[in-house]
Amino acid sequence: MARNTLAGKGKGSSRSAKYYAANPDARKKKQAYDKKYHSTDKRKSYRAKLNKKNREAGTYGNKDGKDMSHTKKGKLVKEKQSTNRARNRGKK
């Protein structure tokens, strides 16, 4: 699978980004946790479901800056990636 060309375009300016930049041991620990968490079957199926919906909506891989977002009622709608991810930051 190709790398997300929209990802990693800037250095983080958030408090947590600055913390992990200044504390490499903490960053390694977080990366190990994230690797384990995101490799679970539950996370894989969640990503697969959203990717499938993105493909169905015609927004997967076309660099339009949109992705599928969950509403409060559980429906999936097209939304700007930055808006969706900013609102859901910190939730897992």
Backbone as JSON, one array per atom type, in Angstrom:
{
  "sequence": "MARNTLAGKGKGSSRSAKYYAANPDARKKKQAYDKKYHSTDKRKSYRAKLNKKNREAGTYGNKDGKDMSHTKKGKLVKEKQSTNRARNRGKK",
  "N": [[0.84, -1.18, 0.0], [0.52, 2.23, -0.75], [2.24, 5.06, 0.62], [0.73, 7.55, 2.66], [0.5, 10.54, 1.2], [-0.28, 12.93, 2.23], [0.37, 12.93, 4.83], [2.52, 13.75, 7.6], [3.64, 16.27, 6.95], [4.53, 18.41, 8.38], [6.24, 19.69, 11.28], [5.14, 18.82, 14.44], [3.33, 21.05, 16.53], [2.0, 20.86, 18.81], [1.52, 20.44, 22.36], [2.02, 17.82, 23.16], [3.49, 16.84, 20.98], [5.81, 18.36, 21.15], [6.7, 17.46, 23.63], [7.28, 14.7, 23.12], [9.27, 15.04, 21.22], [11.27, 16.09, 22.76], [11.74, 14.07, 24.57], [13.01, 11.25, 23.92], [12.97, 8.59, 24.92], [10.42, 8.31, 26.01], [8.98, 8.66, 23.7], [9.71, 6.35, 22.23], [8.55, 4.42, 23.85], [5.84, 5.09, 23.56], [5.54, 4.69, 20.8], [5.91, 1.93, 20.68], [3.69, 1.06, 22.11], [1.63, 2.08, 20.45], [2.11, 0.63, 18.09], [1.51, -1.97, 18.9], [-1.2, -1.64, 19.67], [-2.5, -0.75, 17.29], [-2.19, -2.95, 15.7], [-4.01, -4.83, 16.43], [-6.76, -7.09, 15.89], [-9.25, -5.86, 16.08], [-8.73, -3.1, 15.58], [-7.7, -3.3, 12.98], [-9.91, -4.25, 11.54], [-11.63, -2.11, 11.9], [-10.28, -0.03, 10.54], [-10.34, -1.15, 7.99], [-13.07, -1.15, 7.45], [-13.64, 1.63, 7.35], [-11.97, 2.36, 5.22], [-13.2, 0.95, 3.17], [-15.67, 2.27, 3.04], [-14.75, 4.79, 2.3], [-13.79, 4.22, -0.26], [-16.2, 3.51, -1.51], [-17.48, 5.96, -1.4], [-15.99, 7.34, -3.16], [-13.78, 8.82, -2.46], [-11.4, 7.81, -1.67], [-7.94, 7.87, -1.71], [-7.73, 9.91, -3.61], [-6.74, 12.32, -2.94], [-8.36, 14.46, -2.12], [-8.74, 15.55, 0.33], [-10.78, 14.72, 1.96], [-12.54, 12.54, 4.21], [-14.27, 9.72, 5.71], [-16.54, 10.29, 8.3], [-17.71, 9.62, 11.58], [-20.96, 10.27, 12.71], [-22.85, 11.51, 15.56], [-24.99, 9.83, 15.73], [-24.03, 7.55, 14.64], [-23.88, 7.28, 11.93], [-22.11, 7.37, 8.8], [-20.45, 10.02, 7.25], [-19.2, 12.18, 4.64], [-16.42, 14.22, 5.27], [-14.18, 16.97, 5.89], [-10.81, 16.03, 6.34], [-9.14, 17.26, 8.26], [-10.92, 18.56, 9.99], [-12.43, 16.42, 11.0], [-10.43, 14.86, 12.26], [-9.34, 16.64, 14.09], [-11.44, 17.09, 15.83], [-11.74, 14.57, 16.91], [-9.37, 14.07, 18.18], [-7.23, 12.47, 20.43], [-9.06, 10.61, 21.26], [-9.69, 7.15, 21.56]],
  "CA": [[0.0, 0.0, 0.0], [1.31, 3.45, -0.87], [2.28, 5.95, 1.77], [-0.17, 8.69, 2.62], [1.31, 11.7, 0.83], [-0.72, 14.08, 2.99], [0.82, 12.77, 6.21], [3.87, 14.1, 7.99], [4.14, 17.42, 6.2], [5.06, 19.46, 9.24], [6.64, 19.31, 12.63], [4.04, 19.09, 15.35], [3.52, 22.17, 17.43], [1.19, 20.64, 19.99], [2.28, 20.21, 23.58], [2.48, 16.43, 23.19], [4.54, 16.7, 19.97], [7.02, 18.95, 21.73], [7.14, 16.56, 24.7], [7.9, 13.51, 22.55], [10.5, 15.46, 20.55], [12.27, 16.34, 23.8], [11.91, 12.87, 25.38], [13.05, 10.12, 23.0], [12.59, 7.33, 25.58], [8.96, 8.31, 26.1], [8.5, 8.48, 22.32], [9.88, 4.93, 21.9], [7.53, 3.69, 24.6], [4.55, 5.38, 22.92], [5.53, 4.03, 19.49], [5.73, 0.49, 20.92], [2.28, 0.87, 22.47], [0.81, 2.34, 19.26], [2.31, -0.48, 17.17], [0.74, -3.1, 19.44], [-2.62, -1.28, 19.66], [-3.01, -0.65, 15.93], [-2.08, -4.23, 15.02], [-5.05, -5.73, 16.91], [-7.79, -7.41, 14.9], [-10.32, -4.87, 16.18], [-8.29, -1.89, 14.88], [-7.57, -3.61, 11.55], [-11.25, -4.32, 10.94], [-12.14, -0.74, 11.94], [-9.66, 0.68, 9.41], [-10.82, -1.74, 6.74], [-14.45, -0.68, 7.27], [-13.59, 3.02, 6.93], [-11.39, 2.39, 3.88], [-14.23, 0.49, 2.25], [-16.64, 3.37, 2.89], [-14.06, 5.83, 1.53], [-13.8, 3.79, -1.67], [-17.59, 3.6, -1.99], [-17.81, 7.38, -1.53], [-15.17, 7.89, -4.22], [-12.82, 9.77, -1.92], [-10.2, 7.1, -1.23], [-6.73, 7.97, -2.51], [-7.73, 10.93, -4.67], [-6.14, 13.52, -2.34], [-9.32, 15.57, -2.05], [-8.76, 16.06, 1.7], [-12.0, 14.28, 2.63], [-12.66, 11.15, 4.63], [-15.57, 9.39, 6.28], [-16.6, 10.66, 9.71], [-18.87, 9.1, 12.31], [-21.82, 11.25, 13.37], [-23.26, 11.07, 16.89], [-25.96, 8.73, 15.57], [-23.33, 6.39, 14.11], [-23.86, 7.32, 10.47], [-20.85, 7.82, 8.2], [-20.63, 11.11, 6.29], [-17.96, 12.77, 4.13], [-16.03, 15.42, 6.0], [-12.78, 17.35, 5.75], [-9.96, 15.24, 7.24], [-8.62, 18.06, 9.37], [-12.03, 18.8, 10.93], [-12.75, 15.14, 11.63], [-9.36, 14.4, 13.13], [-9.17, 17.6, 15.17], [-12.53, 16.85, 16.79], [-11.57, 13.28, 17.55], [-8.01, 13.93, 18.68], [-7.13, 11.98, 21.8], [-10.01, 9.53, 21.52], [-9.32, 5.85, 20.99]],
  "C": [[0.89, 1.24, 0.0], [1.21, 4.31, 0.39], [1.31, 7.1, 1.57], [0.66, 9.95, 2.35], [0.9, 12.96, 1.58], [-0.17, 14.06, 4.41], [2.24, 13.3, 6.4], [4.45, 15.3, 7.28], [4.72, 18.51, 7.1], [5.5, 18.9, 10.57], [5.49, 19.7, 13.54], [4.33, 20.24, 16.28], [2.68, 22.01, 18.69], [2.09, 20.38, 21.2], [2.85, 18.79, 23.6], [3.6, 16.21, 22.16], [5.86, 17.24, 20.48], [7.59, 18.05, 22.82], [7.88, 15.36, 24.13], [9.17, 13.85, 21.79], [11.63, 15.64, 21.56], [12.59, 15.1, 24.63], [11.89, 11.61, 24.51], [12.67, 8.79, 23.64], [11.08, 7.21, 25.68], [8.36, 8.09, 24.71], [8.6, 7.01, 21.89], [8.81, 4.09, 22.59], [6.15, 3.86, 23.97], [4.46, 4.67, 21.57], [5.32, 2.53, 19.64], [4.28, 0.2, 21.27], [1.38, 1.03, 21.24], [0.91, 1.17, 18.26], [1.48, -1.68, 17.61], [-0.76, -2.84, 19.31], [-3.19, -1.34, 18.24], [-2.86, -1.95, 15.13], [-3.12, -5.24, 15.52], [-6.09, -5.95, 15.82], [-8.91, -6.37, 14.9], [-9.97, -3.59, 15.41], [-8.2, -2.12, 13.38], [-8.94, -3.62, 10.88], [-11.89, -2.94, 10.9], [-11.6, 0.06, 10.76], [-10.18, 0.16, 8.08], [-12.24, -1.25, 6.43], [-14.46, 0.77, 6.74], [-13.0, 3.16, 5.53], [-12.42, 1.97, 2.84], [-15.25, 1.59, 1.99], [-16.04, 4.52, 2.1], [-14.05, 5.49, 0.05], [-15.18, 3.94, -2.27], [-17.98, 5.06, -2.24], [-16.98, 8.05, -2.62], [-14.12, 8.86, -3.74], [-11.52, 9.12, -1.49], [-9.05, 7.31, -2.21], [-6.72, 9.05, -3.57], [-7.22, 12.28, -4.17], [-7.08, 14.72, -2.32], [-9.45, 16.14, -0.64], [-10.01, 15.67, 2.46], [-11.83, 12.86, 3.14], [-14.02, 10.95, 5.29], [-15.51, 9.63, 7.79], [-17.84, 10.06, 10.34], [-19.65, 10.26, 12.92], [-22.18, 10.71, 14.75], [-24.24, 9.91, 16.82], [-25.32, 7.48, 14.98], [-23.27, 6.32, 12.6], [-22.49, 7.79, 9.98], [-21.15, 8.88, 7.15], [-19.25, 11.59, 5.83], [-17.67, 14.05, 4.91], [-14.55, 15.7, 5.75], [-11.94, 16.58, 6.77], [-9.54, 16.04, 8.47], [-9.7, 18.31, 10.42], [-12.33, 17.53, 11.71], [-11.68, 14.75, 12.65], [-9.09, 15.36, 14.29], [-10.24, 17.36, 16.25], [-12.31, 15.57, 17.58], [-10.18, 13.03, 18.13], [-8.04, 13.45, 20.14], [-8.09, 10.87, 22.13], [-9.51, 8.26, 20.88], [-10.41, 4.86, 21.28]]
}
